[in-house]
Amino acid sequence: MAVSERTFPDYDNPPVVETFLGVQFAPLTKFSLLHFGLYWAKIRDEFPSFQVQPPLGATIEQFGVGLFAQPRVGVELVSQPEIRCWFIDKTGAKLNQVQKDRFIHNWRKPKPDDKYVHYENIRPRFSNEWERFCAFLDEAELGKPEVNQCEMAYINHIEQGKGWESFADLNRVIAPWSGRCSNEFLPALESASIEARYLFPEQKGRLHIEVQPAIRQSDGKEILQLNMTARGKPESSEIKHILEWLDLGHEWIVKGFTGFTTDFMHNEWRRKT
């Protein structure tokens, strides 16, 4: 079934402020600082700005090694500085992130009133940008990436005053949270952070959910930041298998978001389907 033909929960005013689709691959040993500039020359017309960021650590989902096993994070000794580059479009809404073992395409919501861009529109952008990056690697004789993990994430900002006022209202936002204690000793909840993990069937991946309090930098508002991250290994490094896995990850994030949040908040976000 085509992506556009699938029916998932949808909202008129979802709290999503950022989405990213990415792949992790075996480190490209010949990729150096020079290649960031050479790659930027290929895409500069569309992504005219850049920022230098610390690299992301390699993360591999592990299965069958214990209930509370965490994704494996690699540590590597390097002979030159390791960096990650952001290449940002003119609007600030789209960017490519590149490091020697990672490629990510982001959509971000630059302004509060900007419309949410659905997965069906981000997916082909990721595909085009990934294939263009692979073409650059081939031209520069840097090798073909051996993908060992796909990852996608939705970042949600749930503003205070829009469905919740204090952490005593957390049960109005998070469906599994009851908010009840077994006696009357504890006062009203001051703050809380939540981490949850859900395993895909056949160990095809894992959904990570994090809820944490935050102050939004853009306007100083208190928010609940709800991160939904899906991660797992595609069948192969071919683009069709990468997109198949991302489709699966998208399904788990969207349906998982709806299952993890309450009907009360679905009404606040004006659920349509």
N, C-alpha and C positions, 0 to 999 in steps of 0.2 A: 504494500500500500504506500502511495506517495505521501511525503510529509504533509503536504497541503490537504490531504484527504483525511487525516487523522483528527479525531475529536478529543480535545483536552479541555480541562477547566480553563476559563478565560474570564478576564475582569476588565471593566471600563477604566478603573483607576488602580492598577496594581502598584505595590510599593517598591517595585524593582528599580534600582538606580544604576546597576551595572551588570553586564553579562560577559563572560569570556568563554571561548572555546580554544582548547590548546592540545598540543601533543608534546610528549617528552620522548627523547631518543638517545641512543648511545652517543656519548660525547664525540663531536667531530674534532679529532686530534689536530687537524691542520687549521682549524678556524682560529684566527688571531684578531687582534684589535683592528688591523687594517681592513678586515672583511666587513666590519660594521659599516665603515664608510663606503666601501664598494657596493654593499647592498643598498645603503641609503640612496646612492646615486641612481639606482634602478627605480626607486619608488618616490623620490623627492617631490615630484610634481603633485602627487596625491597626499603625501605625508611630509609636509615641509618643516616640521619641528621635531626635535628629539630631546630626550632626557636620559641621563645615565643613572642607573639604579643598581643596587646590590643584586647579585644573582640569586635565583631561587634554588634551594637544595633539591636534589633528585629524590623523588618519592615514588615508591612502588607499593601497591596494595598487596598484602600477604594474606593467604588463606590457609586454613587448616593448621595453624600454629598456635592456637589458643584463643579463647573468647575475647580477651582484652589486648590482643596483639595490635600494635600500632603500625601504620605504613612505614616501610624501611626508608630511612633517610641516609643517603650516601655522603661520605666525607672523603675528599680527594686532595692530595698534595699537588700543587700546581707551581709551575715555574714562572708564570706571568700573571698580572692582575686579572681577576675574573670579574666581568661586568655583565649587566643586562641592559639593553637599550630599548627605550620606548620610541617609536616613530609615530607621530601624532598628526592627524589630518587638520585641515584649517578650522573646522568647527569644534575640535576638541572632543568630539563624540566617538571617533573611531581611532584605534591605534593598534599597531603590531608590536609585540614584545619579542625580542630575539636574544638568546644566549646560545652558547655552543652546544647545549643539549635540550633546548626548549624553544617552541614557537607558540605564541598565543595571539589570538585576535580578540580585541575587546570592543564592546559598545558601552559607552557611558552616557549618562543623562546630564548634560551640561547645565540645564536650567530646570527648576521644579515643574514648570508648565510644559516642558518638552514631552512629546509623545513617546511612550514605550515602543521600542522596536522589537517585533516578535522574532522568535527563533527562525521562522521560515525565511526571513530576510537576512539574518545574520549568517545562517548556514552557508549560502552560496558565496558570501563575502569571505568567510573563513576558507572555503575550498579554493577560491581564486587566489587568495593571498598565500596560502600554503603551497599551492602548485607553483606560484611565481617564486617563492623562496627556494623551493626544490630546484627549479630551473637555474636560479642563480648559483646554487651549490654545485650543480653539474657543470655549468660554464666555468666556474672557478676551480674545478677539479678538486672539490672538497669531499666528494663521496655522497652516496645516497643515504638519507637518514634511516636508521633501523628503529622504528617506533616501538617503545616498550610500555607506553602508557598514554591513554587519552584522559583528558580532564575537562570538565566544564563546571561553571559556577554561576549562580545568581546571587547578587547581593541586594538585600531588601532593607529599606529604612522605614521603620514603623514609628511614626512621630507620636510623641506624648500629646495627649489632647485629642487624638483621632482614634478613639476606641479604647484607650486606656489612659489613666491619670497617674497611677502609682503602681509599684510592683505588687501591691495587694490585688491589682486587676489582672495579673498575669494569666489567670485562668480564663479570662475573656479573650486572650490572644492565642495562647498555646493549648491545643486540644488535650494533650496528655497530662497537663499540669492541673492538679486539683486545687492547690492553694490551701488545703485543709491540714491542720495539725491534729494530733491525737489528744491534746489537752489545751488548756487556755493560757499556758505559761508564756509562750512566745508572743511578742507584740506583732504589729503589722510588718510584713516583709519589707526590708529596706532596699535590698538589691539581690539579684540572682543572675547566674550564668548557667547555660544548659549546653551539654554536648550529647549528641545521640548519633548512632550509626545503624545502618540497615543494609543487610547483605542482599545483593541481587541473586536471583535463581541461577543455579549452575555456576556460581562463583564468577559471574561475568563482570562483577564490579561491586562497588560499595557506595552508598549514599551517606555523606557526613552532613550533619546539621549542627549549627552553632547559633546560640542566642546569647547576646551580651549587651549590656548597657553601654551607651556611647554618647558623646557630644558631637554633633555634626559640625565640621569645621566651617562649612559655607555660611551657616546662619546661627550657630551656637545653640541650636535646639537639642533637647534631650530626646534620644531615640532608643529603640530596640533595634539592634542590627542583627538580622536573621540571614545567615549565610547557608546556602544550599550547594554542596559540592559533590559531584559524581566523578568517580575515578575508576579506571579499569583498563585492561589490555585488549586492543583490537585483535581480530583474527590474523591480520598481517599488516605490513606497512603501506599497502595499497590504499589509495584515496577512497575507494568504495567501502573498504572495511573500516577505515577511520570514520567515515560518515555514518556507517551503520551503527558503530558504537556510540557516536555522539547522539544519534537519534534515540538510542536506548537511554543514555544518560539524561537527555532532555525529558523523556517520558517520566523517568523516576523523579527528577527535580520538580516538574510541574505537578504531577499527581501527588508526590510526597509533600510539597508545599501545601496543597489543599488539605491533605489528610492531617498534617501537623498543626494547622491553624484552625480556628473555630468558625462555625457558621456565622457567629456574630460579626467577626472581622470580614468574612466573605461579603456580608451585606454592606459593611463599611467601604469595601473596595469595589462594590457593585458587580458582583459575579453575574456573568451572562450565561455560561454553559457549565 
